[in-house]
Amino acid sequence: MRIALIVLLPLMVAGAWVGYELNIFQFGPAQEPASTSKVLRSDIAPVLMLSGEVSPAFQVDMKPEIGGRVAEIHAFSGQQVKQGDPLLTIDPRDLLNERAGAEAEVAGARLELEKSQGNFERASQLFQKKLLSQEQFKNLEADYKIVQNELERSLRRLQMVDDRLSKTRILAPFDGTVLEVLVNEGQVVVGAASVNSGTSLMTLANLSRLLISTHVNQLDASRLCEGDELTVIAPNTEDDGLQATIDRIAPLATVKNNIKGFAVTGSLDGKGHKLKPGVSVSMRVPVGFAGDVLSVPLTSVFEERGTKVVYVLTPTRIERRVVGIGLSDSWRVEITKGLSEGEDVLTEKPAPEAGKKSRS
């Protein structure tokens, strides 16, 4: 008897395992399940939820080309300006004094030139009549050219002063909106000798097109493509459902907030809504669609030993079935095999005592 049990026990275990793996293991008489749901046909439209920040598509940090004291600010934050409108004026008094000196130099150089030119012309006549030596003529000719150079140098200095004077008026380089004024009247500012130097005066942006920047983890980023449409949800505004387009997906993964992913940038028309730069928004991105397919609630699908299974409620028992799944959204998942329309599935895993094999 003991030998028979030793021989039969492994066979019984093996048979039970085979039945389990082949999904022919039938559960005992069904107790009242906590909840069930029907296998229905529905549309599955998975959506990827993202969060991002709005910024202008084109923005400029205005800096002066010359230093000085801010004499007057002509624009304020939020003001819309046209190309060429004055934004800020730097006190020109020092440059005006310098210009007066340059004008005086030009006037003196012209007098010297007029005098030297007369001497040179007379010397030329005398030299042609052989009444003046060649050495004297060459000296007068050199003096005339030196005075010409002095006048040219004075004119160039005057032009440089005029150029600097023109830069005391900061003008709008394009049509846009003043986002922020960063200086006050009376403040001394430093001219920008390079991109990273100089005092920032104000920020000007063109809000006709806005950018939405986000960071998508490396798994979800593979589901996105440039040109995909996304829906922008702006908090605390009347604007909901604004349509944007993905313009760029970074080719190189980066780490942000300890998450490795890709920078994604979308754009939308900046008109017809109250969305402003700097606000945080949520986005819905469709990442697939399956129409009129068999589906069950997400809570009805369980993972066991690397396979997806559901528990089907029949009039006499609960059956465990391996199923194939497709797309899923926030509520339901597509079933590609293993179930039929109209069947009842459990939304909770059955208790272990319900799994005893039924006896006929």
VEXSE-880655 format. One record per residue: y, x, z of N, C-alpha, C, CB in turn; residue in one letter. Coordinates in steps of 0.1 Angstrom, whole numbers, padded with zeros to 4 digits, always signed. Glycine has a CB too. Layout:
REM VEXSE-880655
YXZYXZYXZYXZa...
//
This chain:
REM VEXSE-880655
-0012+0008+0000+0000+0000+0000+0013+0009+0000+0000-0009+0012m+0013+0019+0008+0024+0028+0009+0026+0035-0004+0022+0038+0021r+0015+0039-0010+0016+0046-0023+0022+0037-0034+0002+0052-0028i+0018+0024-0033+0023+0015-0043+0038+0013-0042+0015+0001-0042a+0043+0012-0030+0057+0011-0028+0065+0023-0033+0060+0008-0013l+0059+0035-0030+0066+0047-0035+0067+0047-0050+0058+0059-0030i+0057+0042-0057+0057+0042-0071+0066+0031-0077+0042+0040-0077v+0066+0019-0071+0073+0007-0076+0088+0009-0073+0068-0005-0070l+0092+0015-0062+0106+0015-0058+0115+0022-0069+0108+0023-0045l+0111+0034-0074+0120+0040-0084+0120+0032-0097+0114+0054-0088p+0109+0025-0100+0109+0016-0112+0118+0004-0110+0095+0011-0115l+0119-0001-0098+0128-0013-0096+0142-0008-0097+0125-0019-0082m+0145+0004-0091+0159+0009-0092+0163+0012-0106+0161+0022-0084v+0154+0018-0114+0157+0021-0128+0159+0008-0136+0145+0029-0134a+0151-0002-0133+0152-0015-0141+0166-0022-0137+0141-0024-0137g+0170-0021-0125+0183-0027-0121+0194-0020-0128+0184-0027-0106a+0193-0006-0128+0204+0002-0135+0205-0001-0149+0201+0017-0133w+0193-0003-0156+0193-0006-0171+0199-0020-0173+0179-0005-0176v+0196-0029-0164+0201-0042-0166+0217-0042-0164+0195-0052-0156g+0221-0034-0154+0236-0033-0152+0243-0027-0164+0238-0025-0139y+0237-0016-0169+0244-0010-0180+0244-0018-0193+0237+0004-0182e+0233-0026-0195+0232-0035-0207+0239-0048-0205+0218-0037-0210l+0246-0050-0193+0254-0062-0190+0245-0074-0191+0265-0063-0200n+0232-0073-0187+0224-0085-0187+0221-0089-0172+0211-0083-0194i+0228-0082-0163+0226-0085-0149+0234-0098-0146+0231-0074-0140f+0227-0108-0142+0232-0121-0139+0234-0123-0124+0224-0132-0145q+0246-0128-0121+0249-0130-0107+0244-0143-0102+0264-0129-0104f+0242-0144-0089+0236-0156-0084+0245-0168-0085+0232-0154-0069g+0240-0179-0079+0248-0192-0080+0262-0190-0076+0241-0203-0072p+0271-0194-0084+0286-0191-0082+0291-0199-0070+0294-0194-0095a+0297-0191-0061+0305-0198-0051+0318-0202-0057+0306-0189-0038q+0326-0210-0050+0339-0214-0055+0348-0201-0056+0346-0225-0046e+0352-0197-0068+0360-0185-0070+0374-0188-0065+0360-0180-0084p+0381-0177-0061+0395-0178-0057+0403-0184-0067+0400-0165-0052a+0402-0179-0080+0410-0185-0091+0404-0181-0104+0425-0180-0090s+0406-0189-0114+0400-0186-0127+0411-0188-0138+0388-0194-0130t+0408-0183-0150+0417-0185-0161+0409-0187-0173+0428-0174-0162s+0415-0194-0183+0408-0196-0196+0411-0184-0205+0413-0209-0202k+0401-0182-0214+0403-0173-0225+0410-0181-0236+0389-0167-0230v+0423-0176-0238+0431-0184-0248+0435-0175-0259+0443-0189-0240l+0440-0182-0270+0447-0175-0281+0462-0175-0278+0443-0182-0294r+0468-0163-0279+0482-0162-0277+0487-0150-0285+0485-0161-0262s+0500-0148-0285+0507-0137-0290+0509-0126-0280+0520-0140-0297d+0506-0114-0283+0508-0103-0273+0519-0094-0279+0494-0095-0271i+0529-0092-0272+0541-0084-0276+0545-0075-0265+0553-0093-0280a+0538-0063-0264+0541-0054-0253+0555-0048-0254+0531-0042-0253p+0562-0046-0243+0576-0042-0243+0577-0030-0233+0585-0053-0238v+0584-0020-0237+0586-0008-0229+0600-0010-0222+0585+0005-0237l+0600-0009-0209+0613-0011-0202+0619+0003-0198+0611-0019-0189m+0631+0005-0202+0638+0018-0200+0651+0015-0193+0640+0025-0213l+0657+0026-0187+0670+0025-0182+0678+0037-0187+0670+0026-0166s+0691+0035-0190+0699+0045-0196+0714+0044-0192+0698+0045-0211g+0722+0052-0198+0736+0052-0195+0744+0051-0208+0740+0064-0187e+0755+0044-0208+0763+0042-0220+0774+0053-0221+0770+0028-0220v+0777+0058-0233+0787+0068-0235+0793+0065-0249+0782+0082-0233s+0805+0070-0251+0811+0068-0265+0804+0077-0275+0826+0072-0265p+0803+0072-0287+0797+0080-0298+0805+0092-0301+0794+0072-0310a+0819+0091-0299+0828+0102-0303+0838+0103-0291+0835+0100-0317f+0839+0114-0285+0848+0116-0274+0854+0130-0274+0841+0113-0260q+0867+0131-0270+0874+0144-0271+0881+0147-0257+0884+0145-0282v+0879+0159-0252+0886+0163-0240+0899+0170-0245+0877+0173-0231d+0910+0163-0243+0923+0168-0248+0928+0180-0239+0934+0157-0249m+0931+0191-0246+0937+0203-0239+0949+0208-0246+0926+0214-0237k+0959+0214-0239+0971+0219-0246+0968+0232-0252+0983+0220-0236p+0975+0235-0263+0974+0248-0270+0984+0258-0264+0976+0247-0285e+0993+0253-0256+1003+0262-0249+1004+0257-0235+1017+0262-0256i+1008+0266-0226+1010+0263-0212+1024+0258-0209+1007+0275-0203g+1026+0252-0198+1039+0248-0194+1038+0237-0184+1047+0243-0206g+1050+0231-0181+1050+0219-0171+1050+0206-0179+1063+0220-0163r+1042+0197-0174+1041+0184-0180+1054+0176-0178+1029+0176-0174v+1061+0173-0189+1074+0166-0188+1073+0151-0187+1083+0170-0199a+1064+0146-0196+1062+0132-0196+1048+0128-0202+1073+0125-0206e+1042+0118-0196+1029+0113-0200+1032+0099-0207+1019+0111-0188i+1028+0098-0219+1031+0086-0227+1020+0076-0227+1035+0090-0241h+1008+0080-0224+0996+0071-0224+0990+0069-0211+0986+0076-0235a+0984+0058-0208+0977+0056-0196+0962+0052-0198+0984+0044-0188f+0955+0053-0188+0940+0050-0189+0938+0036-0194+0933+0053-0175s+0929+0035-0204+0926+0022-0209+0934+0018-0221+0927+0012-0199g+0945+0026-0224+0954+0023-0235+0947+0026-0248+0967+0030-0234q+0949+0018-0258+0945+0020-0272+0956+0027-0280+0940+0007-0279q+0953+0038-0287+0963+0045-0294+0959+0047-0308+0966+0059-0287v+0969+0049-0317+0966+0052-0331+0968+0067-0334+0976+0044-0340k+0962+0071-0344+0963+0085-0348+0978+0089-0350+0955+0088-0361q+0982+0100-0343+0996+0104-0344+1005+0099-0333+1002+0100-0356g+1000+0090-0324+1008+0085-0313+1009+0096-0303+1001+0072-0307d+1021+0097-0296+1023+0107-0286+1015+0104-0273+1038+0109-0282p+1008+0114-0268+1001+0112-0256+1007+0118-0244+0987+0117-0257l+1013+0130-0246+1019+0138-0235+1029+0148-0240+1008+0145-0227l+1039+0151-0233+1049+0161-0237+1050+0172-0226+1063+0154-0239t+1050+0184-0231+1052+0196-0222+1066+0200-0223+1042+0208-0226i+1072+0204-0212+1086+0207-0211+1089+0218-0221+1090+0212-0197d+1099+0215-0231+1101+0225-0242+1113+0234-0239+1103+0218-0255p+1120+0234-0227+1132+0241-0225+1131+0256-0227+1138+0238-0211r+1121+0262-0221+1119+0276-0223+1118+0280-0238+1107+0281-0215d+1110+0272-0245+1108+0275-0259+1121+0272-0267+1097+0266-0265l+1129+0262-0263+1142+0260-0270+1151+0272-0268+1148+0247-0265l+1151+0278-0256+1159+0290-0254+1154+0301-0262+1159+0293-0239n+1141+0302-0263+1135+0313-0271+1139+0311-0286+1120+0314-0269e+1139+0298-0290+1142+0295-0304+1157+0299-0307+1140+0280-0307r+1165+0296-0298+1180+0300-0300+1181+0315-0301+1188+0295-0288a+1174+0323-0293+1174+0337-0295+1168+0341-0309+1166+0344-0284g+1158+0335-0313+1152+0338-0326+1161+0334-0337+1139+0331-0328a+1169+0323-0336+1179+0320-0346+1190+0330-0347+1184+0306-0344e+1194+0335-0335+1204+0345-0335+1200+0358-0342+1209+0348-0321a+1187+0361-0339+1182+0373-0346+1181+0371-0361+1167+0376-0341e+1178+0360-0366+1177+0357-0380+1191+0358-0386+1171+0343-0383v+1201+0352-0379+1215+0353-0384+1220+0367-0385+1224+0345-0375a+1217+0375-0374+1221+0389-0375+1214+0397-0385+1218+0396-0361g+1201+0394-0388+1194+0401-0398+1199+0398-0412+1179+0398-0397a+1203+0386-0414+1209+0382-0427+1222+0389-0429+1211+0366-0427r+1230+0390-0419+1243+0398-0420+1240+0412-0424+1251+0397-0408l+1231+0418-0417+1227+0432-0420+1221+0433-0434+1216+0437-0410e+1214+0423-0438+1208+0424-0452+1219+0423-0462+1198+0412-0454l+1229+0414-0459+1240+0412-0469+1248+0425-0470+1249+0401-0464e+1250+0432-0459+1258+0444-0459+1249+0455-0466+1261+0449-0444k+1237+0456-0462+1228+0467-0468+1227+0464-0483+1215+0467-0462s+1226+0451-0487+1224+0448-0501+1236+0453-0509+1222+0433-0503q+1249+0451-0503+1261+0455-0510+1261+0470-0512+1273+0450-0503g+1257+0477-0501+1257+0492-0502+1247+0497-0512+1254+0498-0488n+1235+0490-0513+1225+0494-0522+1230+0492-0537+1212+0487-0519f+1236+0480-0539+1241+0477-0553+1251+0487-0557+1246+0463-0554e+1261+0491-0549+1271+0501-0552+1265+0514-0554+1282+0502-0541r+1255+0518-0546+1248+0530-0548+1240+0531-0561+1238+0533-0536a+1235+0520-0565+1228+0520-0578+1237+0522-0589+1221+0506-0580s+1249+0517-0589+1259+0519-0600+1263+0534-0600+1271+0510-0598q+1266+0539-0588+1270+0553-0587+1259+0562-0591+1275+0556-0573l+1247+0559-0588+1235+0567-0592+1233+0567-0607+1223+0563-0585f+1236+0556-0613+1234+0555-0628+1245+0563-0635+1235+0541-0632q+1257+0564-0628+1268+0573-0634+1267+0587-0630+1281+0567-0630k+1256+0590-0623+1254+0604-0618+1265+0608-0608+1253+0614-0630k+1270+0599-0601+1280+0602-0591+1275+0602-0577+1292+0592-0592l+1261+0599-0576+1255+0599-0563+1241+0606-0564+1253+0585-0557l+1239+0615-0554+1226+0622-0555+1214+0613-0553+1226+0634-0545s+1203+0618-0558+1190+0610-0557+1186+0608-0543+1179+0616-0565q+1189+0618-0534+1185+0617-0520+1193+0607-0513+1187+0631-0513e+1206+0606-0516+1214+0596-0510+1210+0582-0514+1229+0598-0513q+1207+0581-0527+1203+0568-0533+1190+0563-0526+1201+0569-0548f+1180+0572-0525+1168+0569-0519+1169+0564-0504+1158+0580-0519k+1179+0571-0497+1181+0567-0483+1187+0553-0482+1191+0577-0476n+1197+0550-0491+1203+0537-0491+1192+0526-0495+1215+0536-0500l+1184+0530-0504+1173+0520-0508+1163+0518-0497+1165+0526-0521e+1160+0528-0489+1151+0526-0478+1157+0518-0467+1147+0540-0472a+1171+0520-0465+1178+0512-0455+1177+0497-0459+1192+0517-0453d+1179+0495-0472+1179+0481-0477+1166+0474-0475+1183+0480-0492y+1155+0481-0477+1141+0476-0475+1138+0473-0460+1131+0485-0481k+1143+0483-0452+1141+0481-0437+1148+0468-0432+1146+0493-0430i+1160+0466-0437+1167+0454-0433+1160+0441-0438+1182+0454-0438v+1155+0442-0450+1147+0431-0456+1135+0428-0447+1142+0434-0470q+1128+0438-0442+1117+0436-0433+1121+0430-0420+1110+0450-0431n+1133+0435-0415+1137+0429-0402+1140+0414-0403+1150+0437-0398e+1146+0410-0415+1148+0396-0417+1135+0388-0417+1157+0394-0429l+1126+0394-0425+1113+0387-0426+1106+0386-0412+1103+0395-0435e+1107+0396-0404+1101+0396-0390+1108+0386-0382+1102+0410-0384r+1121+0384-0383+1129+0375-0375+1125+0360-0379+1144+0377-0377s+1123+0358-0392+1120+0345-0397+1106+0341-0392+1120+0345-0412l+1097+0351-0392+1083+0348-0387+1083+0345-0372+1074+0360-0390r+1091+0352-0365+1092+0349-0350+1098+0335-0348+1101+0359-0343r+1108+0331-0356+1114+0318-0355+1103+0307-0359+1126+0316-0365l+1095+0310-0369+1084+0301-0373+1074+0299-0362+1078+0306-0386q+1071+0310-0355+1061+0310-0344+1066+0302-0332+1058+0324-0339m+1079+0303-0330+1085+0295-0319+1085+0280-0323+1100+0300-0316v+1088+0277-0335+1088+0263-0340+1074+0258-0339+1093+0262-0354d+1063+0266-0342+1050+0261-0341+1046+0258-0327+1040+0272-0347d+1050+0267-0317+1048+0264-0303+1055+0252-0298+1051+0277-0295r+1067+0250-0303+1075+0238-0300+1068+0225-0304+1089+0239-0305l+1062+0226-0316+1055+0214-0321+1043+0211-0313+1051+0216-0336s+1038+0221-0306+1026+0219-0297+1029+0214-0283+1018+0231-0296k+1042+0212-0280+1046+0207-0268+1044+0191-0268+1061+0210-0264t+1043+0185-0279+1040+0171-0280+1025+0170-0284+1049+0164-0291r+1017+0165-0275+1003+0162-0277+1001+0149-0284+0995+0163-0264i+0996+0149-0296+0994+0136-0303+0980+0132-0304+1000+0138-0318l+0977+0119-0306+0964+0114-0307+0958+0119-0320+0963+0099-0306a+0946+0126-0320+0940+0131-0333+0933+0120-0341+0930+0142-0329p+0930+0108-0334+0924+0097-0341+0926+0084-0334+0908+0100-0342f+0923+0073-0340+0924+0060-0333+0914+0059-0322+0923+0048-0343d+0918+0055-0311+0908+0055-0300+0914+0049-0287+0903+0069-0297g+0907+0051-0276+0911+0046-0263+0912+0057-0253+0901+0035-0258t+0922+0058-0245+0923+0068-0235+0914+0064-0223+0938+0069-0230v+0904+0072-0221+0895+0069-0210+0900+0073-0196+0881+0075-0213l+0906+0085-0196+0911+0090-0183+0922+0100-0185+0899+0097-0176e+0932+0099-0176+0944+0108-0176+0941+0117-0164+0957+0101-0175v+0941+0130-0167+0937+0140-0156+0948+0148-0150+0927+0149-0162l+0960+0146-0155+0972+0154-0150+0983+0144-0146+0977+0164-0160v+0993+0150-0139+1005+0142-0135+1017+0149-0140+1005+0141-0119n+1028+0141-0141+1041+0146-0146+1045+0157-0135+1051+0135-0147e+1050+0168-0141+1055+0179-0132+1044+0190-0130+1059+0174-0119g+1032+0187-0133+1021+0196-0131+1022+0207-0142+1007+0189-0131q+1019+0219-0138+1019+0231-0147+1005+0232-0153+1023+0244-0140v+1004+0232-0166+0991+0233-0173+0989+0246-0180+0989+0221-0182v+0977+0250-0183+0974+0263-0189+0969+0260-0203+0963+0271-0181v+0974+0267-0213+0969+0266-0227+0955+0270-0229+0978+0273-0236g+0948+0264-0238+0934+0267-0241+0933+0278-0250+0927+0254-0246a+0929+0290-0245+0926+0301-0254+0913+0301-0260+0928+0314-0246a+0903+0293-0254+0890+0292-0260+0885+0278-0256+0880+0303-0254s+0873+0275-0260+0867+0261-0258+0866+0259-0243+0853+0260-0264v+0862+0269-0235+0859+0267-0221+0871+0269-0212+0848+0275-0217n+0883+0272-0217+0895+0275-0209+0905+0264-0212+0900+0289-0212s+0916+0265-0204+0927+0255-0205+0925+0243-0196+0928+0251-0219g+0936+0237-0193+0937+0225-0185+0933+0212-0193+0950+0224-0178t+0924+0205-0187+0921+0192-0194+0932+0182-0191+0907+0186-0189s+0938+0176-0201+0949+0167-0199+0944+0152-0198+0958+0168-0211l+0935+0148-0207+0930+0134-0208+0918+0134-0217+0941+0124-0212m+0911+0123-0215+0899+0121-0224+0901+0109-0233+0886+0118-0215t+0899+0112-0246+0902+0102-0256+0888+0099-0263+0913+0106-0266l+0885+0086-0266+0872+0083-0272+0874+0072-0282+0862+0079-0261a+0866+0072-0292+0865+0061-0302+0853+0052-0297+0862+0066-0316n+0857+0040-0293+0847+0031-0287+0842+0021-0297+0853+0023-0276l+0844+0023-0310+0839+0014-0320+0823+0015-0321+0845+0017-0334s+0818+0026-0316+0803+0028-0316+0800+0035-0302+0798+0036-0328r+0789+0029-0296+0785+0034-0283+0771+0040-0284+0786+0023-0272l+0769+0050-0275+0756+0056-0274+0749+0052-0261+0757+0072-0275l+0736+0051-0261+0728+0048-0249+0718+0059-0248+0721+0034-0249i+0719+0067-0237+0710+0079-0235+0700+0076-0224+0718+0091-0232s+0688+0079-0226+0677+0077-0216+0667+0088-0217+0670+0063-0218t+0658+0089-0208+0648+0099-0207+0635+0092-0206+0650+0109-0195h+0626+0094-0216+0613+0087-0216+0602+0096-0214+0612+0080-0230v+0593+0092-0205+0581+0101-0202+0573+0104-0214+0573+0095-0190n+0566+0115-0214+0559+0120-0226+0548+0110-0231+0553+0133-0223q+0543+0102-0222+0533+0092-0227+0539+0081-0235+0525+0086-0215l+0550+0075-0229+0556+0064-0236+0564+0068-0248+0566+0057-0226d+0569+0081-0248+0578+0086-0259+0570+0086-0272+0583+0100-0256a+0557+0088-0272+0548+0088-0284+0548+0074-0290+0535+0092-0280s+0552+0063-0283+0551+0050-0288+0565+0046-0295+0548+0040-0277r+0574+0055-0294+0588+0052-0300+0590+0059-0313+0598+0056-0290l+0598+0054-0322+0601+0060-0335+0616+0058-0337+0593+0054-0346c+0622+0068-0344+0636+0066-0348+0637+0054-0357+0641+0079-0355e+0648+0046-0355+0650+0034-0362+0644+0021-0355+0643+0035-0375g+0637+0023-0344+0632+0012-0336+0644+0004-0330+0622+0016-0325d+0642-0009-0330+0652-0018-0324+0650-0019-0309+0652-0032-0330e+0660-0019-0301+0659-0022-0287+0670-0031-0282+0660-0008-0279l+0666-0039-0272+0675-0049-0266+0681-0043-0253+0668-0062-0263t+0695-0043-0253+0702-0038-0241+0706-0049-0231+0715-0031-0246v+0702-0047-0219+0705-0057-0208+0716-0050-0199+0693-0061-0200i+0728-0056-0200+0739-0050-0192+0741-0058-0179+0752-0051-0200a+0740-0051-0168+0741-0058-0155+0756-0062-0152+0737-0049-0143p+0757-0074-0145+0770-0079-0141+0780-0081-0152+0776-0069-0131n+0775-0084-0164+0783-0088-0175+0777-0101-0182+0785-0077-0185t+0785-0107-0190+0780-0118-0198+0772-0114-0210+0791-0127-0202e+0771-0101-0212+0764-0096-0224+0750-0093-0221+0771-0083-0229d+0741-0101-0227+0727-0099-0225+0720-0100-0238+0721-0109-0214d+0711-0091-0241+0705-0091-0254+0712-0084-0265+0703-0106-0258g+0721-0075-0262+0727-0067-0273+0717-0058-0280+0738-0058-0267l+0718-0058-0293+0709-0051-0301+0714-0037-0304+0706-0058-0314q+0705-0027-0302+0708-0013-0305+0696-0007-0313+0710-0005-0292a+0699+0005-0318+0689+0012-0327+0687+0026-0321+0693+0012-0341t+0674+0030-0321+0671+0044-0317+0675+0053-0328+0656+0045-0313i+0684+0062-0325+0689+0072-0336+0682+0085-0335+0704+0074-0334d+0678+0089-0323+0673+0103-0321+0663+0104-0310+0685+0113-0320r+0652+0111-0312+0643+0114-0302+0642+0129-0302+0628+0107-0304i+0645+0135-0290+0645+0150-0289+0631+0156-0294+0649+0154-0275a+0632+0167-0301+0619+0173-0305+0612+0181-0294+0621+0182-0317p+0620+0184-0283+0614+0192-0273+0614+0185-0260+0623+0205-0272l+0603+0185-0252+0602+0179-0239+0610+0186-0229+0587+0177-0235a+0616+0179-0220+0624+0184-0209+0620+0177-0196+0639+0183-0211t+0623+0183-0185+0620+0178-0172+0632+0172-0165+0613+0188-0162v+0632+0159-0162+0643+0152-0155+0638+0144-0144+0651+0144-0165k+0643+0146-0132+0638+0139-0120+0623+0141-0118+0641+0124-0121n+0619+0153-0121+0605+0157-0119+0596+0150-0129+0600+0155-0105n+0601+0145-0140+0593+0138-0150+0595+0145-0163+0596+0123-0151i+0584+0149-0169+0585+0156-0182+0585+0145-0193+0572+0165-0184k+0595+0146-0201+0596+0136-0212+0606+0140-0223+0601+0123-0206g+0611+0131-0230+0620+0134-0241+0633+0126-0240+0613+0131-0255f+0644+0132-0244+0657+0125-0244+0657+0116-0256+0669+0136-0244a+0661+0104-0254+0661+0094-0265+0676+0088-0265+0651+0083-0263v+0681+0088-0277+0695+0083-0279+0695+0071-0288+0704+0094-0284t+0701+0060-0284+0703+0048-0292+0718+0045-0294+0696+0036-0287g+0721+0037-0304+0735+0034-0306+0737+0019-0309+0741+0042-0318s+0749+0014-0306+0752+0000-0309+0766-0001-0312+0748-0009-0298l+0770-0012-0319+0784-0015-0323+0792-0017-0310+0785-0027-0332d+0803-0011-0309+0811-0012-0297+0820-0024-0296+0819+0001-0295g+0820-0032-0306+0829-0044-0306+0821-0057-0303+0836-0045-0320k+0829-0067-0298+0823-0080-0296+0816-0081-0282+0814-0083-0306g+0817-0072-0273+0811-0073-0260+0819-0066-0250+0796-0068-0260h+0816-0066-0237+0823-0060-0226+0816-0048-0221+0825-0070-0215k+0807-0043-0228+0800-0031-0224+0809-0019-0224+0787-0028-0233l+0810-0011-0213+0819+0000-0212+0812+0013-0210+0829-0002-0200k+0818+0024-0214+0812+0038-0212+0810+0040-0197+0820+0049-0218p+0799+0047-0193+0796+0051-0180+0788+0041-0172+0809+0052-0173g+0785+0029-0177+0777+0020-0170+0762+0022-0172+0781+0005-0173v+0754+0018-0163+0739+0019-0165+0734+0006-0170+0732+0023-0151s+0724+0007-0179+0719-0005-0185+0703-0004-0185+0724-0007-0199v+0697-0015-0187+0683-0016-0189+0680-0019-0204+0676-0026-0180s+0669-0015-0209+0665-0017-0223+0651-0022-0224+0667-0004-0231m+0649-0031-0234+0636-0036-0237+0633-0031-0251+0634-0051-0236r+0621-0023-0253+0618-0018-0266+0604-0024-0270+0617-0002-0266v+0603-0032-0280+0590-0037-0285+0582-0025-0290+0592-0048-0296p+0569-0024-0286+0561-0013-0290+0548-0018-0296+0557-0004-0278v+0548-0030-0302+0536-0035-0309+0536-0051-0309+0523-0030-0302g+0527-0056-0317+0526-0071-0317+0512-0074-0322+0537-0077-0326f+0506-0084-0315+0493-0089-0320+0494-0105-0319+0481-0084-0311a+0493-0111-0330+0495-0126-0331+0482-0134-0331+0503-0129-0343g+0482-0144-0323+0471-0154-0322+0458-0147-0320+0470-0162-0335d+0457-0139-0309+0445-0132-0305+0439-0137-0292+0448-0117-0305v+0426-0135-0290+0421-0139-0277+0427-0130-0266+0405-0137-0277l+0430-0136-0255+0436-0129-0244+0432-0135-0231+0452-0129-0246s+0433-0127-0220+0431-0131-0206+0442-0125-0198+0417-0127-0201v+0444-0130-0186+0454-0123-0177+0450-0109-0174+0455-0131-0164p+0460-0101-0171+0457-0087-0168+0448-0086-0155+0470-0079-0166l+0450-0095-0146+0442-0095-0134+0428-0098-0135+0448-0104-0124t+0424-0102-0148+0410-0106-0150+0402-0094-0155+0409-0117-0160s+0408-0083-0158+0401-0071-0164+0400-0060-0153+0409-0066-0177v+0388-0055-0151+0385-0045-0141+0379-0033-0148+0376-0050-0130f+0381-0021-0142+0375-0009-0148+0364-0004-0138+0386+0002-0149e+0352-0003-0145+0341+0001-0137+0333+0012-0145+0331-0011-0134e+0332+0024-0140+0325+0035-0146+0330+0038-0160+0310+0032-0147r+0344+0037-0161+0350+0041-0174+0350+0030-0184+0344+0053-0179g+0345+0018-0181+0345+0007-0190+0353-0005-0185+0331+0002-0194t+0358-0013-0194+0365-0025-0190+0356-0037-0189+0377-0028-0200k+0356-0044-0178+0347-0055-0176+0355-0067-0171+0336-0052-0166v+0349-0079-0174+0354-0092-0168+0343-0099-0162+0362-0100-0179v+0346-0109-0154+0335-0117-0148+0338-0131-0153+0336-0116-0132y+0327-0136-0160+0328-0149-0166+0321-0160-0157+0322-0149-0180v+0328-0171-0155+0322-0181-0147+0315-0192-0156+0333-0188-0138l+0302-0193-0154+0294-0203-0161+0291-0214-0152+0282-0197-0168t+0285-0225-0157+0281-0236-0147+0271-0232-0137+0275-0248-0155p+0263-0222-0139+0253-0218-0130+0254-0204-0124+0239-0219-0136t+0263-0196-0129+0263-0182-0124+0276-0175-0128+0251-0174-0129r+0278-0163-0123+0289-0154-0127+0283-0143-0135+0297-0149-0115i+0288-0140-0147+0283-0130-0155+0293-0118-0156+0279-0135-0170e+0288-0106-0156+0296-0095-0158+0295-0090-0172+0292-0083-0148r+0306-0089-0179+0306-0085-0193+0315-0073-0196+0310-0097-0202r+0310-0064-0204+0319-0053-0209+0327-0059-0221+0310-0041-0213v+0340-0056-0221+0349-0061-0231+0356-0050-0238+0358-0072-0226v+0361-0053-0250+0370-0044-0257+0384-0049-0255+0366-0042-0272g+0394-0041-0253+0408-0046-0251+0417-0039-0261+0413-0042-0237i+0428-0046-0265+0437-0041-0274+0451-0040-0267+0439-0050-0286g+0461-0046-0273+0475-0045-0267+0476-0054-0255+0485-0050-0278l+0485-0050-0246+0488-0058-0234+0503-0059-0232+0480-0052-0222s+0507-0070-0226+0521-0071-0222+0521-0072-0206+0528-0083-0228d+0532-0078-0201+0533-0078-0186+0524-0088-0180+0547-0081-0182s+0518-0097-0188+0509-0108-0182+0495-0108-0187+0516-0121-0184w+0494-0106-0200+0481-0108-0206+0476-0096-0214+0481-0121-0215r+0463-0095-0217+0458-0084-0225+0449-0090-0236+0450-0074-0216v+0450-0083-0247+0442-0087-0259+0427-0084-0257+0447-0081-0272e+0418-0093-0260+0404-0090-0259+0398-0090-0274+0396-0102-0251i+0393-0078-0277+0387-0076-0291+0373-0079-0292+0390-0062-0295t+0365-0079-0281+0351-0082-0281+0346-0086-0267+0343-0070-0287k+0335-0093-0267+0329-0096-0254+0331-0110-0248+0333-0087-0244g+0342-0117-0253+0345-0131-0248+0347-0140-0260+0357-0130-0239l+0346-0153-0256+0349-0164-0266+0360-0173-0261+0336-0172-0269s+0367-0179-0270+0378-0188-0266+0373-0199-0258+0385-0193-0279e+0380-0203-0247+0377-0214-0238+0369-0210-0226+0370-0224-0246g+0363-0198-0226+0355-0194-0214+0364-0192-0202+0347-0181-0217e+0358-0194-0190+0365-0192-0178+0362-0178-0172+0361-0203-0167d+0373-0171-0169+0371-0157-0163+0378-0157-0149+0378-0147-0172v+0372-0149-0140+0377-0147-0127+0390-0138-0127+0367-0142-0117l+0399-0142-0119+0411-0133-0118+0410-0124-0106+0424-0141-0117t+0399-0125-0098+0396-0116-0087+0381-0112-0088+0399-0123-0074e+0379-0100-0084+0365-0094-0085+0357-0102-0075+0365-0079-0082k+0344-0107-0079+0336-0114-0070+0331-0106-0058+0324-0120-0077p+0328-0112-0047+0323-0106-0035+0309-0100-0038+0323-0115-0023a+0305-0089-0031+0292-0083-0034+0281-0093-0032+0290-0071-0025p+0282-0102-0022+0271-0111-0019+0268-0121-0030+0273-0119-0006e+0278-0122-0039+0276-0131-0050+0268-0125-0061+0289-0136-0056a+0265-0112-0060+0258-0105-0070+0243-0104-0069+0264-0092-0071g+0237-0112-0060+0223-0112-0059+0217-0118-0071+0218-0118-0046k+0206-0113-0076+0200-0118-0088+0194-0132-0086+0189-0109-0094k+0197-0142-0094+0192-0155-0092+0177-0156-0095+0200-0165-0102s+0171-0165-0088+0157-0168-0089+0155-0181-0096+0150-0167-0076r+0147-0181-0107+0144-0193-0114+0132-0200-0108+0141-0190-0129s
//
